[in-house]
């Protein structure tokens, strides 16, 4: 099975703004990004996406996606739409507990990971998927940096505290092959 993880195109947001689940427009054309990525994808695949516009618009330019709220970015609660400068020293609390910290009214990275992994389990993808050779099993996921880190980190067997190091570029695709004998990172951020 080929699993293609695509981060949405660049969002239309000022630098330094915390935006998690804030539904933003795009700073670049979804159709242009889709045209650039399409040659890197398998001939046929199941397409899944976050319903947030920045992911959904790209997914719709690639085909007919199945939208799932579990693929949304982390919810930053009261931090949504605020500048990181305004949030100030509260960022230090997050740095002290990067997996367990929850912004007021939001969710923790651990909670976000649980919903993303529930989606992955529902689709029967494990680091050793028994029917990995089935062409119909190819999956393309269009989502956000946080959920993509969870998917890749989990499948590659990285400990959760290392997932943050997987820096998915906007409008780029990463391919992970999931075989009956294990998982291989074929390429990253193309």
C-alpha positions in Angstrom: 0.0 0.0 0.0 1.2 3.5 -0.8 0.1 6.2 1.7 0.5 9.7 0.3 0.4 12.5 2.9 -0.2 15.9 1.5 -0.1 19.1 3.6 -2.5 21.8 2.4 -1.3 24.7 0.3 0.0 27.9 2.1 -2.9 29.4 4.0 -3.8 33.1 3.7 -2.7 34.2 7.1 -0.2 36.7 8.5 3.1 35.2 9.9 3.1 34.6 13.6 -0.7 33.9 13.9 -1.9 30.8 15.7 -4.6 29.3 13.5 -5.0 25.5 14.2 -8.7 24.9 13.3 -9.4 28.4 12.2 -10.9 28.0 8.7 -8.6 30.0 6.4 -8.5 30.6 2.7 -5.4 29.9 0.5 -2.5 32.1 -0.5 -1.9 29.9 -3.6 -4.1 28.1 -6.1 -5.4 24.7 -5.0 -5.7 23.8 -8.7 -2.0 24.7 -9.4 -0.8 22.7 -6.4 -3.0 19.7 -7.5 -1.6 19.8 -11.0 2.0 19.8 -9.6 1.3 16.9 -7.2 -0.9 14.7 -9.4 2.0 13.1 -11.3 3.5 11.9 -7.9 0.3 10.0 -6.9 -0.8 6.5 -7.9 -3.2 6.0 -10.8 -6.1 5.1 -8.5 -6.5 5.8 -4.8 -8.9 6.5 -2.0 -8.9 10.2 -1.2 -9.4 11.5 2.4 -9.2 15.0 3.7 -9.8 17.4 6.6 -13.0 19.4 6.0 -11.1 22.7 6.7 -11.1 24.8 3.5 -7.3 24.9 3.1 -7.2 21.0 2.9 -10.6 20.4 1.4 -10.0 22.7 -1.6 -6.8 20.9 -2.6 -8.5 17.5 -2.1 -11.4 18.5 -4.3 -8.9 19.6 -7.0 -7.4 16.1 -6.8 -10.8 14.2 -6.8 -13.7 13.5 -4.6 -12.5 13.3 -1.0 -14.1 11.7 2.0 -14.0 14.4 4.6 -13.4 13.5 8.2 -13.2 15.9 11.2 -10.6 13.6 12.8 -8.1 14.9 10.2 -8.5 18.5 11.3 -5.5 20.3 12.8 -5.1 20.6 16.5 -7.7 23.0 18.1 -5.9 25.8 19.9 -9.0 27.1 21.7 -8.7 30.6 22.9 -5.3 31.0 21.1 -7.0 30.6 17.7 -6.4 33.8 15.6 -4.1 35.4 18.1 -0.5 36.3 17.5 2.1 34.2 19.3 3.5 37.5 20.6 0.2 38.2 22.3 0.1 34.6 23.7 3.4 35.4 25.3 4.8 33.3 28.2 2.0 30.8 28.0 4.0 29.2 25.1 6.6 28.2 27.8 3.9 26.0 29.5 3.5 24.2 26.1 7.2 23.8 25.7 7.4 22.3 29.2 4.8 19.6 28.3 4.6 19.4 24.5 2.3 16.4 24.3 0.0 17.1 27.3 -0.4 20.9 27.2 -3.8 22.2 26.2 -4.4 25.8 25.3 -7.5 27.2 27.2 -10.6 25.8 25.4 -8.6 23.7 23.0 -7.1 20.2 22.9 -3.7 18.8 23.7 -1.4 17.2 21.0 -2.0 13.9 22.7 -5.8 14.3 22.3 -5.4 15.3 18.6 -3.2 12.3 18.1 -5.8 10.0 19.6 -8.5 11.1 17.1 -6.0 10.9 14.1 -5.0 7.4 15.2 -8.6 6.3 15.5 -9.1 7.4 11.9 -6.0 5.4 10.9 -7.2 2.3 12.8 -10.7 2.5 11.2 -9.0 2.4 7.8 -7.0 -0.7 8.8 -3.6 0.9 8.3 -1.0 -0.5 10.6 2.8 -0.6 10.4 2.3 -4.1 8.9 -0.9 -4.0 6.9 -1.6 -7.6 5.8 -3.2 -6.6 2.4 -0.6 -3.9 1.7 -0.1 -5.2 -1.8 -3.6 -4.4 -2.9 -3.6 -1.5 -5.4 -7.1 -0.4 -4.3 -5.6 0.1 -0.9 -3.6 3.2 -1.9 -4.6 6.2 0.2 -4.1 9.9 -0.3 -4.6 12.1 2.8 -4.8 15.9 2.5 -4.6 17.4 5.9 -2.5 19.6 8.2 1.0 19.4 9.8 -0.2 18.1 13.1 -2.2 15.1 11.9 0.4 14.3 9.2 3.1 14.1 11.9 0.9 11.7 13.9 0.3 9.5 10.9 3.9 9.4 9.7 5.4 9.2 13.1 3.2 6.3 14.2 3.7 4.3 11.1 7.4 4.8 11.1 7.6 3.7 14.7 8.9 7.0 16.1 8.2 7.9 19.8 5.5 10.6 20.0 7.9 13.2 21.4 9.9 12.9 18.1 6.9 13.5 15.8 7.3 17.3 16.0 10.5 16.9 14.0 8.6 15.8 10.9 8.2 19.1 9.2 5.6 18.7 6.4 5.9 21.5 3.8 2.8 23.3 2.6 1.6 22.0 -0.8 4.0 19.0 -0.7 3.5 15.3 -0.6 5.2 12.5 1.4 5.0 8.8 0.4 5.1 6.0 3.0 4.8 2.4 1.7 3.1 0.1 4.2 4.0 -3.5 3.6 3.2 -6.8 5.3 6.8 -6.9 6.6 7.0 -3.2 7.7 6.9 0.4 6.7 9.3 2.4 4.5 9.5 6.2 4.0 10.0 6.4 0.2 10.2 10.2 0.0 9.5 13.3 2.0 8.2 16.7 1.0 8.2 16.5 -2.8 
